[in-house]
Amino acid sequence: MKNHKDLDVWKQSMLLAEQIYNLTKDFPTDEKYGLISQMKRAVISIPSNIAEGAARKGNKEFVQFMYIAMGSLSELETQILLSQRLQFVNSVDNYLDQIEKIKQMLFGLIRYISKRDS
């Protein structure tokens, strides 16, 4: 298995993390310990779980961590949509497109690892 830093899905999730950090800079300060904190935790969890999964010895564990990353991605998607509803951000289409792309990449990696295992 490649190093996690060589995986395109890890690179894309790192880019998304940077973008979410920049996005939340303009949120109301009273959301510092609420939505901002939740979004940062969720987005950090995505590349972190990809990295941890890639470092594991077994493919079964790697797949498990990819599903955890997927859960964090879904969490972030919900938080972005809530941010739009609360009118903290106008357009979320770019973020939702990136999330969908990363989801597809994660599913592709899961399929690849699972096939290789059987």
HELIX and SHEET records of a PDB file:
HELIX    1   1 HIS A    4  ASP A    6  5                                   3    
HELIX    2   2 ASP A    8  THR A   24  1                                  17    
HELIX    3   3 THR A   29  GLU A   31  5                                   3    
HELIX    4   4 LEU A   35  ALA A   55  1                                  21    
HELIX    5   5 ASN A   59  ARG A   85  1                                  27    
HELIX    6   6 ASP A   93  ASP A  117  1                                  25    
END                                                                             
